[in-house]
């Protein structure tokens, strides 16, 4: 039953009680009037001087007394009806109060849900605005970083294959050719300049670094399991350069962003270089000639397309898998602590 129906029921019962109270009042008045007339007739009978007058007044007093009794009985009936209706009224009022309390709670709950929903919407809008503002700041920061990139980066390709380092010669010229070809086919071919230097001696490194001011330094050749880089001496024989001396070199050159050791057992060298450069790539064991060429060629292709260093590294590993060369777990990428991928794009895009 609806609240309106409960409310109408209460009003109806109250109206009925009011009518019964009016009827009761009329019956009480009639009983009182009959009582007065009966008393008056009795008084007159006591003063009557004749027998006929006495009898008439006594009959009149009796009739009025009967009327009084009849009206009093009617009053009693009305009082019972009023009491019954008042009980009904208490029950109906209780049900109405209960339903109104429920309705009020429902309205309050609905208002609270609406307020909560509005708060969630406000928070969502605020969060969205904050997110868009953050994205806007990130976009501006990214544009600023990209705008600050040089028009052209230099890749210093240092190649060494001394006669005593291996029983067979490395095809380093093929590696350079494949890297150069991949760069020429990239979107930003003019932004990547490959400078190769051959038969590298330890004394050549600082000279070439000063001369080229490279963004990427690439060592291709041999490494030892003692964390040494194998270069060559004046006689063309192997010369072993320690990890500390190689790593210390990069403390001197701010232009270098990446050091690429395409040499065996070079992962410790790469990890140590990230003290001074943003990223370094090394090999955690021996790597085959074909794997080294495929990996480095695809890496520089991705760099030429404007990809970040981590993305280019992943592409290069994937290239090994696509070629069916099971050495994709050999290369390792190390990043300087705190550097983010967005900071590791090297090639300035064309606007």
C-alpha positions, 0 to 999 in steps of 0.5 A: 500500500502506498503512503497516500493510501495510508494517509487517506486511511488515517484521514478517513478514520479520524473523520469517522471518529469526529462524526461519532464524537458529534453523535455522542455529544448529541446523545449525551445532550438528549440523555441530559434533557430527558433526565431533566424532564423526568426530574421535573415530572417527578417534582410535579407529581410530588406536588400534585393535589389530585390523583389523576394529576399524580398519575399523569406526572408519574407516567411522564417521569417514567417515559422521560427516564426511559428516554434517558436510559435509551440515550445513555445506552446509545452513548455507551455504544458510541463510546465503544465504536469510538474506542474501536476506531481509535485503536484502528487510528493508532494502527493506521497512524503507526503504519503511516509513520513507518512508511513515511520513515521508509520513504524518508530513508529512501529519499535520503539514500537516493540523495546520498547516492546522487551526491556520491555519484556527483562526487565520483563524476567530479573526481573523474573530471578532476582526474581526467583534467589532471591526466590531460594536464600531465599528458600535455606537460609530458608532450611539451617535455617530449617535444622539448627533448626532441627539439634539443636533439642534434640535427645529426648523430655520429656513430663511431664504428671501431673495428679490430680483428688482430691476427692472433685474436682468432684462428679465423677472420671476422667479417667486420666489413660486412657488418659495416656494409649491412649497417650502412645499408639499413641506415640508408633505407631508414626514414632519418637516413640523413640524421645518422652518420656512420664513421668507421675506423679500422685496426683500432689501437688503444692509442687511437681511441682518444684521438677518434673520440675528439675528432668525431664527438660521437653519440654512439660508440660501437666496438666490433671485434673480440673480447675476453672472458676477463672483461678485456677488449681486444685491440691491436698494437703497432705490429698488428698483434692483439693488445688487451685493454682492461675494463677500467680503462675502457669505462674510464674513457667515457667519463671524459665525453658528454656527447656519448649516449650509447656504447655498443660492445659487439664483442664476446663477453662484454656484458660487464663492460656495458654495465659499468659504462652506464656510470657515465652514459645513458645506455650500453649493450654488451654480450653475455657470452660468445656471439657468432659472426652472423648473429652479430651482423644481423643484430647490429644492422637491425638495431641501427635501422630502428635508430634510423627510424626514430625508435628509442634505444630500448625499442631498437634493442628489442627489434634487433633481438626479434630480428635474430629470432625471425632469421632463426638464429638462436642467440637472441638471449646473448645481447644485454641492454643496460641503462643508467639508473633513473633514465626513462625510455622517452629520454633515449630517442637519439634521432631528431624527427622531421617536423 
